Amino acid sequence: MNKSLTKARVFATLALLILTFSFTLPMLAFHGVLNQIENSKESEISSFSKTVWNFYNQGRYKSVSTPQEAHNDLEKMISTTAEIGPASMPIWAVSLEAPNYPKDAFPEGIPVFFHFDGYSGEVHEMNTINHYVGMDPMWVGGTIEREIGIYALLALSLGIIYFILYNSKILIYFMLIPASLPLLFIADYSFWLYWFGHNLHDWGMFKIKPFMPTVFGDGKIAQFVTHSYPSIGFYLILAIGLLSLLAFFAKQKALKGINNQHA
């Protein structure tokens, strides 16, 4: 077998495995569960969904108000009315340092994590701060993205599988989609930050001018210091992007070699 073709399949398979176990599997297993919790239909949550959430939330941030024994146990998290986030890997982390929040409890500020399919962390507290400065609650942003996220990743996974199985010129260019995942995320994330900062309301305690929140690094909103940095999920989609790009070039080289042999 052509060595470049083997490399392309190996790179694409690794990208598919990272995509599946970091995002697609937990998103699929936990799909609709947060709505079931919100609608008091906890009895309808499958044991598989609970197991997946418990496994993927090992070591994740939990609110200081959540009892220790409830950590990593979805049933106990529900019974204690704790804030429950998605099971998938968090991609970006944002935190706000506020004068009235104790440093001991929140040494780096109120943390919130962005996922492909939702938010986790101190979402309720963040929404309180948003209201204070006249911004919309977090759930207003990225609604369509969160709704179609699982379907988009399933389609992406299927495309990678076709790339692995078939030697088609068209399918080569499909791999540029997963290769661009980091850029697509940052572009969408930046757009929503801009939207929130330029759609302010009069319900805030005081008025602030429209602004662009800091996408990466430290910034400031009113009297709040902000921190915005990539989380583990972003490094995983960077790995997916790099592997997809390597698979693209390897398959391109392989097909050129095959065509030259037939010429």
N, C-alpha and C positions, 0 to 999 in steps of 0.2 A: 504493500500500500504506500502511496505517496506520503512522505514524511510531513510535508506541510499540511496535507489533508488530516492526518492524525493529530497534529498540533491544533488545528482549527477545532476539531471535535473535542479535544481535551479542554481547551480554553472555554469553549461554549458550554460544555458540561459543568465545569466549575462555576461559571457565571450562573447557570441554571440552578445549581445546588444552593448557592448563596442566596439567590433570589427566593427560592422556594422556602428554605428553612428560616430565613430572616424575616420575610414579609408575607409571601403568598399563603403558606400553610397557617400561620397564626391568624392572618386576616380572614381566611376562609373559615377556620374553626370558630372564630369569635364573631363572625358576621351576624348582626342583628341582636346580639346579646345585650348591648347597652340599651337598646330600645325596649327589650323585654324587662330589664331592671327598672327602667323609667316608668313602664306601664304596669308595674307590680305583677309581672308574670314570671317570677323567679322559678316556679315549678316547671316551666317549659324549657329551661336551660338544660342542655344535654350534659351528661357527665364528661363527654369528650371535650366540650368547650371549657368546662371547669378545669380539667386536667391540663389542657393546653395553656390556659391563662396562668394557672399556678406555676407551671414549669417556666414559662417565658418571663414571669415577673420576679424570678429569683434575683435578688440584688438590686432591683429597681427602687427608685425613690418612692417612699410612702409618706403621706402627710404626718406631721408631728402629732396631730390629733387622733390618728388611727392607732388603736391598741396593738401592741407588739404581737400578740398571739393571732391577730387577724392578718398579719402580713403574709402574702403569698398563699392565701386561702380565700378563694372567691366567695364561698358561702359565708364565711365570717365577715368578709369585707362588706357583703350585702347586708347582713344582719346588724352591723354597726353603722350602717349608712355612710360608709367611707367613700371617698372619691375614687372611682374606678376608671382606669384608662384602658386603651386597647392593649392587645397582647403582642402586637408586632413591635419590631425594634424602633425606638425613638430616633428620629433623624436630626433634629435640631433642638437645642436647649436655650431657653430665654429665662432670665431672672431679673427681678426688680428689687433694688434695695430701697426700702421705705423707712422714714424716720420713726414711725410708730410700730414697726415690727422688730421684735427682740433679736439681737445679733446671735444670741446663744441658740435660738431655735432656727433661725435662718441666716447662717453665716455668710452666704452668697446671695441673699435676697430670696424673694418668692419665686420658686422654680416652676417652669412649665415646659413640657416636652412636646414637640410636634411629630406626629406619625403620619404615614400615608392615609390612615383611616380615622384620625381623630387626635385628641390631646390627652395628656396625662399630667400628673403633678398637682400643683395647687391651682387648678383651673378656677375654682370658685373665688379664691382670693384675688387672682389676676383679674377676673371680671369685676370685682369690687373696685380695684384700682382703675380699671378702664372706665367704669362709670364715674369715678371721682374726677377724671380729667375730660369727660365728655366723649369717650370712645365707645363703640359698640362692643357687646360681649363677644368672646372668641368664637362661639359657635356660628356667628354670622358669616365669618370668612371661610373660604374654601369648601363651601357646601357641596357643589357639584363634584369637585375633586374627591372628596371623601365618599360620595355616593358611588362614583364609578371606579374608584381606586382598585377594588378587588377584581373587577371585570377587566380593567386595563392590564393588570399584572398577569391574569390568567391568559389573556390574548398574547402578551409579551412572552410568557412561558411557552405557549404553543408555537409561536414563531421561532423561538430558539430551538425547540425540538425539531421542527421542520428543517432548520438550518443544519442541524447535526445529521439528520437522516438523508437529506437530498442535496445534490450538487447543482444548485440552480444559481445563475448569475443574479437574478432578482432577489433571492433570499440572502445573498451576501450583503446587500445594502440594507436589509432589514436589521442587521446587527448594529447599525449606526444608531438605532433607537435606544436600546439598552446602554450603548456607549455614551449617549447624551443625557442619561438619567440625572447625574449630579447637576448639570447645567439647567435642565428642565425644572428640577426642584427649586434651585436657587432663584430662577426667573419667576416662578409662580409664588414663592415665598416673598420675594421682594415686591412683587405686584401687590400682594395683600397687605404687606406692611405699609406701602404707599397709600393704598385705599383706606386703611384704618386711620392713618395720620391726616388724610385729607377729607374725611367725612365725619367731622366732629359735630357734637350736639350740644344744646344749651342745658342739658340736665347735669352737667358737671358742676363741681363746687366753685370752679373758676374757669375762665375762658383762656385757652391757649391758641396760638396761631397754628394753622396747618403746617405739618412738618413731615419729614421722612425719618421714621425710626431707624436706628442702626441695624443694618443687616448682619454685619460681622464685627465683633469687638465690643468695646464699652461705649456707652452713650449716655444721654440724659433726656428724660421726659419730665417737664415741670421740676419738682424737687426730688424725683426718683432717679437713681443711678441704674442704668440698664446694662445687662451683659447678654450677648448673643453669640453663641458658639456651636459648632457642629457636635452632634452626639454620635454614639456608636453606629447608628444606622446610616449616617452620611458616609462614614469610612467604608461601610459595607457596599453602598451603591457606587462609591469610587472604585472599589475592587471589581464590582460587576462591570462598570464602564471600561476599566482597563482591560479586563479579560475579553470583553466583547470586541474591543478595538483590536486586540491581538488575534482573536478568532477571525475577524474581518480580513486583516492583512494576510494571515496564513492561508485562508480559503482562496483569496484572490490569487496568491502566488501558486497555490496548488492547481487551480483551474487553468492558469496560464501555461503551466507545465504540461497539463493533460492536453490542452489544445495544440501546443507545439509538437507533441508526440503524434497527434493525429494528422498534423499538417503534412 
